[in-house]
Amino acid sequence: MASSRELQLSEALFAAYDIVARTDEALAPALREYGITATTAHLLWAIDPSEPAPSMREAASRVHCTPQNVTFMCQQLEARGLVERTTSPADQRQRVIAITPLGRSAREMIVELVSTGSPLALKDADALERIAGLLR
């Protein structure tokens, strides 16, 4: 028989999974329109066009995967015209991921869909702060 703590942990994990699954459902229109997966959408979201283009290693860190996975995802995003990999202006040995104008549009759609369609979108600022604090 599971302990009270194990049951609580299970409930918390299922609740977190439910938020992710429902957020992915909210992303479906963008995924279909741009022919990408939720994982590649996450990478696109992690590239803030108002900041310098991140290196492949930095992008991997942001989306919690290996640089090899980011390379694979970048190939998919490049094939759809959403990003370009270029040489870093600061270090010629590094490659950076620059978002294209089409990529900006896709990213804006992703952010909008997640911001309005996620179950968390219904929470007030205090609740969001508590949730983020707990998840950190």
Residue frames as qw, qx, qy, qz and C-alpha x, y, z in Angstrom:
[[0.000, 0.889, 0.457, 0.000, 0.00, 0.00, 0.00],
 [0.393, 0.533, -0.021, 0.749, 1.28, 3.45, -0.90],
 [0.333, -0.387, -0.460, 0.726, 2.13, 5.87, 1.87],
 [0.094, 0.883, 0.367, -0.277, 0.38, 9.21, 2.24],
 [0.151, -0.706, 0.341, 0.602, 3.49, 10.98, 0.91],
 [0.293, -0.029, 0.806, 0.513, 3.65, 8.69, -2.14],
 [0.216, 0.673, 0.704, 0.068, -0.01, 9.42, -2.89],
 [0.016, -0.897, -0.106, 0.428, 0.57, 13.16, -2.51],
 [0.237, -0.490, 0.567, 0.619, 3.61, 13.00, -4.77],
 [0.303, 0.266, 0.839, 0.365, 1.65, 11.01, -7.34],
 [0.153, 0.833, 0.518, -0.123, -1.18, 13.56, -7.28],
 [0.103, -0.827, 0.154, 0.531, 1.27, 16.47, -7.66],
 [0.280, -0.270, 0.718, 0.577, 3.06, 14.79, -10.57],
 [0.271, 0.487, 0.795, 0.240, -0.20, 13.97, -12.34],
 [0.072, 0.899, 0.305, -0.307, -1.37, 17.56, -11.86],
 [0.160, -0.670, 0.407, 0.600, 1.89, 18.87, -13.37],
 [0.295, 0.032, 0.833, 0.467, 1.58, 16.42, -16.26],
 [0.234, 0.705, 0.669, -0.029, -2.04, 17.51, -16.81],
 [0.019, 0.873, 0.001, -0.487, -0.94, 21.15, -17.08],
 [0.193, -0.437, 0.657, 0.584, 1.71, 20.21, -19.64],
 [0.285, 0.279, 0.872, 0.282, -0.70, 18.03, -21.64],
 [0.182, 0.820, 0.518, -0.161, -3.41, 20.69, -21.68],
 [0.059, -0.795, 0.224, 0.561, -0.87, 23.36, -22.63],
 [0.260, -0.173, 0.791, 0.526, 0.34, 21.14, -25.49],
 [0.276, 0.580, 0.762, 0.088, -3.30, 20.85, -26.62],
 [0.080, 0.895, 0.181, -0.401, -3.52, 24.65, -26.65],
 [0.184, -0.596, 0.519, 0.584, -0.42, 24.71, -28.91],
 [0.625, 0.242, 0.725, 0.157, -1.96, 22.39, -31.50],
 [0.478, 0.844, 0.228, -0.083, -2.95, 25.13, -33.99],
 [0.022, 0.878, -0.437, -0.196, 0.62, 26.48, -34.13],
 [0.519, -0.304, 0.779, 0.177, 2.10, 23.00, -34.35],
 [0.639, 0.477, 0.598, 0.081, -0.14, 22.21, -37.33],
 [0.333, 0.932, 0.052, -0.133, 0.38, 25.56, -39.04],
 [0.045, 0.848, -0.519, -0.097, 4.18, 25.48, -38.84],
 [0.902, 0.227, -0.365, -0.040, 4.65, 21.69, -39.06],
 [0.184, 0.514, -0.688, 0.478, 6.60, 21.43, -35.81],
 [0.624, -0.331, -0.699, 0.110, 6.39, 19.37, -32.64],
 [0.476, -0.862, -0.148, -0.095, 5.80, 20.60, -29.09],
 [0.758, -0.397, 0.083, 0.511, 9.50, 20.04, -28.40],
 [0.470, 0.259, 0.257, 0.804, 10.64, 22.17, -31.34],
 [0.146, -0.827, -0.299, -0.454, 8.04, 24.79, -30.37],
 [0.643, -0.727, -0.100, 0.219, 9.65, 24.88, -26.92],
 [0.643, -0.117, 0.186, 0.733, 13.03, 25.55, -28.51],
 [0.197, 0.573, 0.343, 0.718, 11.56, 28.32, -30.66],
 [0.402, -0.855, -0.269, -0.189, 9.92, 29.82, -27.56],
 [0.722, -0.540, -0.024, 0.432, 13.28, 29.72, -25.74],
 [0.496, 0.138, 0.227, 0.827, 14.85, 32.00, -28.38],
 [0.014, -0.832, -0.355, 0.427, 13.93, 35.52, -27.37],
 [0.565, 0.590, 0.271, 0.509, 14.23, 37.73, -30.47],
 [0.092, -0.970, 0.024, -0.225, 14.91, 40.79, -28.29],
 [0.614, -0.659, 0.401, 0.170, 18.12, 39.18, -26.98],
 [0.158, 0.610, -0.707, -0.322, 21.30, 38.14, -28.77],
 [0.863, 0.146, -0.393, -0.282, 20.97, 34.82, -30.61],
 [0.704, -0.536, 0.449, -0.122, 21.86, 31.99, -28.20],
 [0.131, 0.472, -0.853, -0.180, 24.61, 29.49, -28.89],
 [0.713, -0.045, -0.634, -0.295, 23.61, 25.89, -29.51],
 [0.431, -0.044, -0.767, 0.474, 24.90, 25.01, -26.04],
 [0.163, 0.026, 0.373, -0.913, 22.92, 27.83, -24.40],
 [0.639, -0.021, -0.293, -0.711, 19.77, 26.76, -26.24],
 [0.646, -0.047, -0.762, 0.005, 20.30, 23.18, -25.08],
 [0.196, -0.052, -0.669, 0.715, 20.58, 24.40, -21.51],
 [0.361, 0.003, 0.100, -0.927, 17.38, 26.45, -21.84],
 [0.776, 0.012, -0.269, -0.571, 15.33, 23.50, -23.07],
 [0.623, -0.416, 0.617, -0.240, 17.07, 20.90, -20.90],
 [0.953, 0.262, 0.151, -0.003, 18.43, 18.65, -23.62],
 [0.697, -0.269, 0.355, 0.562, 21.72, 17.82, -25.29],
 [0.085, 0.621, -0.318, -0.712, 23.38, 19.99, -27.94],
 [0.095, -0.026, 0.893, 0.438, 22.90, 17.06, -30.35],
 [0.151, 0.599, 0.778, -0.114, 19.13, 17.22, -29.80],
 [0.096, 0.787, 0.104, -0.600, 19.19, 20.97, -30.40],
 [0.057, -0.364, 0.661, 0.654, 21.06, 20.35, -33.66],
 [0.109, 0.294, 0.920, 0.236, 18.31, 17.95, -34.75],
 [0.093, 0.755, 0.565, -0.319, 15.55, 20.39, -33.74],
 [0.010, -0.681, 0.188, 0.708, 17.35, 23.27, -35.47],
 [0.118, -0.070, 0.806, 0.575, 17.49, 21.25, -38.67],
 [0.086, 0.575, 0.812, 0.051, 13.70, 20.88, -38.49],
 [0.009, -0.828, -0.288, 0.481, 13.19, 24.57, -37.71],
 [0.120, -0.498, 0.454, 0.729, 15.61, 25.64, -40.46],
 [0.171, 0.182, 0.864, 0.437, 13.84, 23.43, -43.01],
 [0.028, 0.746, 0.666, 0.007, 10.65, 25.37, -42.22],
 [0.264, 0.602, 0.099, 0.747, 12.37, 28.77, -42.41],
 [0.501, -0.812, -0.276, -0.120, 11.90, 29.53, -38.69],
 [0.514, -0.776, 0.242, 0.272, 15.56, 29.83, -37.63],
 [0.664, 0.655, -0.304, 0.191, 19.03, 30.18, -39.12],
 [0.796, -0.490, 0.071, 0.350, 22.22, 28.84, -37.62],
 [0.420, 0.844, -0.167, 0.289, 25.08, 31.25, -38.10],
 [0.659, 0.089, -0.406, 0.627, 28.56, 31.76, -36.76],
 [0.394, -0.805, -0.329, 0.297, 28.69, 33.71, -33.51],
 [0.305, 0.868, -0.075, 0.385, 29.97, 37.25, -34.02],
 [0.426, -0.816, 0.341, -0.190, 31.68, 37.01, -30.62],
 [0.499, -0.417, 0.755, 0.083, 33.33, 33.60, -31.12],
 [0.521, 0.444, -0.511, -0.520, 33.84, 32.19, -34.62],
 [0.114, 0.155, -0.981, 0.038, 34.02, 28.66, -33.16],
 [0.269, 0.299, 0.769, -0.497, 30.41, 28.81, -31.95],
 [0.097, -0.350, -0.675, -0.643, 27.16, 28.57, -33.86],
 [0.210, 0.197, 0.472, -0.833, 24.16, 30.63, -32.77],
 [0.138, 0.490, 0.843, 0.175, 20.46, 30.22, -33.49],
 [0.096, 0.164, -0.013, -0.982, 18.91, 33.30, -35.03],
 [0.370, 0.522, 0.722, -0.262, 15.14, 33.52, -35.32],
 [0.177, 0.201, 0.546, 0.794, 13.82, 34.54, -38.76],
 [0.341, -0.035, 0.017, -0.939, 10.86, 36.85, -39.40],
 [0.701, -0.154, -0.543, -0.436, 8.67, 33.77, -40.00],
 [0.549, -0.112, -0.729, 0.393, 10.09, 32.30, -36.80],
 [0.038, -0.026, 0.365, -0.930, 9.10, 35.47, -34.93],
 [0.584, -0.112, -0.231, -0.770, 5.52, 35.08, -36.17],
 [0.730, -0.128, -0.667, -0.076, 5.47, 31.42, -35.14],
 [0.370, -0.037, -0.643, 0.669, 6.95, 32.28, -31.73],
 [0.261, -0.091, 0.166, -0.947, 4.37, 35.03, -31.19],
 [0.714, -0.148, -0.413, -0.546, 1.58, 32.56, -32.01],
 [0.651, -0.081, -0.712, 0.250, 3.07, 29.99, -29.62],
 [0.149, 0.008, -0.513, 0.845, 3.34, 32.52, -26.79],
 [0.453, -0.110, -0.050, -0.883, -0.22, 33.75, -27.43],
 [0.750, -0.139, -0.553, -0.335, -1.70, 30.25, -27.48],
 [0.568, -0.101, -0.688, 0.441, 0.12, 29.21, -24.33],
 [0.031, 0.062, -0.357, 0.932, -0.69, 32.49, -22.57],
 [0.543, -0.058, -0.013, -0.837, -4.39, 32.11, -23.23],
 [0.806, 0.009, -0.456, -0.377, -4.93, 28.35, -23.57],
 [0.417, 0.152, -0.805, 0.393, -2.93, 26.92, -20.69],
 [0.535, -0.631, -0.562, -0.015, -4.80, 26.08, -17.48],
 [0.492, -0.343, -0.268, 0.754, -2.36, 28.42, -15.76],
 [0.095, 0.336, 0.273, 0.896, -3.69, 31.34, -17.83],
 [0.435, -0.659, -0.468, -0.396, -6.73, 31.40, -15.54],
 [0.645, -0.459, -0.401, 0.461, -4.65, 31.93, -12.39],
 [0.057, -0.994, -0.032, -0.093, -4.12, 35.34, -10.81],
 [0.354, 0.745, -0.452, 0.338, -0.66, 36.86, -10.28],
 [0.452, -0.575, 0.574, -0.369, -0.36, 35.66, -6.67],
 [0.936, 0.003, 0.321, -0.142, -1.25, 32.08, -7.61],
 [0.776, 0.584, -0.166, 0.172, 1.21, 32.13, -10.51],
 [0.054, 0.757, -0.541, 0.363, 3.96, 33.40, -8.22],
 [0.682, -0.378, 0.549, -0.301, 3.26, 30.60, -5.72],
 [0.951, 0.259, 0.161, -0.047, 3.14, 27.96, -8.45],
 [0.579, 0.703, -0.326, 0.253, 6.40, 29.17, -9.99],
 [0.215, -0.687, 0.586, -0.373, 8.04, 29.25, -6.57],
 [0.838, -0.188, 0.460, -0.225, 6.96, 25.70, -5.83],
 [0.906, 0.415, 0.071, 0.054, 8.13, 24.42, -9.19],
 [0.308, 0.795, -0.458, 0.253, 11.53, 26.11, -8.92]]
